[in-house]
Each structure stands twice: as C-alpha cells, then as structure tokens.
C-alpha cells in the first residue's frame, strides 16, 4: 500500500501544472493510485446522459484527480505551503508537524 502525505479535509495548494497556485480542500484521496481530488481544482467537462424521466442531461463541470505529489499542504497556523514532518505528541500520538513554523496538527 502506498502512503500519501495529505488527508481528506486538508487544505492544499497546487505547486505545478495548469492549476498552479490554486488552493482547495481535499475531497478524496486514493493512496493506491497516488492521486487526490481537490475542490475547485482541475475542472473537466463531462457529458451526462439523463438517467431518469425529467432529469436533465448535458455538460457538467466536475473535479478530476491529480497526482498527490503536485500538491503541498497548507499549514493551518502559518498559512504557508509546507512539507510535513512527523513527531510524537501528547498521549504518545503521532502528529504531523509543519517544517516552517514547527506547529503540530493532526
């Protein structure tokens, strides 16, 4: 199983590609593929067929997956894009640590 440095609910910033600099919340993580889906980033147009009577079809915009190594976590304390370290916090629990300001968060 592969590990991914971000979790669902984290705020991240895209560090390269056509969406560089965009911030968003991680909606879904796929560790086996090494991909994440970020809210409002990497939007694609999907052609949707109406499935039920009265349901509209057409074009909808949806988020597409992008590789996890293209995003960097935004520290909740200092608000900067940062790498993540790990440390043992209170109650012998493994915590994530901001490499820039040494703030611990879960």
N, C-alpha and C positions, 0 to 999 in steps of 0.2 A: 504494500500500500504506500502511495506517495503522500508526502506531507505538503500542506500549503500554509504559507505564513499569515494568511488572513482568515477571519471567521465571518460567518453570516452576521450582518448588523454593523460591521466595521465601516468607518468612513475611509475611503481610499482616494488617491489621485493617480491618474494615468500618466506614466512617465515617458512613453514614446508612441509613435503611430499618429494616425489622423486625429485621434481624440486627445492628444497630449495636453495636459493641464486641466482637464475636466475632473471635477470632484463628484463623488456619488457614494451611495450606500451599497454595500454588498448584499445582494438579494439571495444569491445561491452560489454554493461552492461545489465543485466537482473534483475531488482530490485524485481520482483515478485518471482523469484527463488532464489535470493540472490547469483547469480553467475556472473562471469566475464570471458571474453575471452582475454587472453594476448598473444601478438605477440611473437612467438618463444618458448612458454612455453606449457607444457602438450600436446606434439605432439602425435597424434594417426594415425594409418594406416587405410585408408578407401579403400574399394573395390568399384571401379567405373565402371559402365557398359557404353559402348559407346551409346550415345543417337541419334546422327545423323550420316549420312554416312561420313566416313572419320575421325570421331572424335575418338581419341584413348581411350581405356579403360585401366584398370589395377589398380595398387596400387598407391595411392597418400597420402602424409603426410599432415595433417591439424591440426590446433589447436582445442583443446577441452575445454569445460568450466570447471572452477574450482570455488570453493566457495570463495566468496569475503572476508571472514574472514581469508583466508590463504594468503592474500596479504597485503602489507603495502606500503603506499605512500612514494615515494622518494621526499624529499624537493628539489625544483629547485634551491634554494640558497645554502644550505649547502651540498647537495648531499647525505644525510643520510636517512635511512628508519626511518620514524617518525609517530607518531599518529597525528591526525588532530583536531584542535580546531576551534572554530568559533568566530568572532568578527565583530563589525560594523565598516566598513572602511569609506573611503571618500564617499561623496554623499549618506550617510545612506544606503550603500550597504553591504550586508552580505558577509564577506570574510573568506576564510579558513586560518588558522594560523598554522605554524609549531610549535610543542610543544618543540623542541630542541633549535631553534635559533630565535623564535618569528617572522619569516618572514611572511608577508602576501602575499597571492597569490589567484588567482581566480579559 
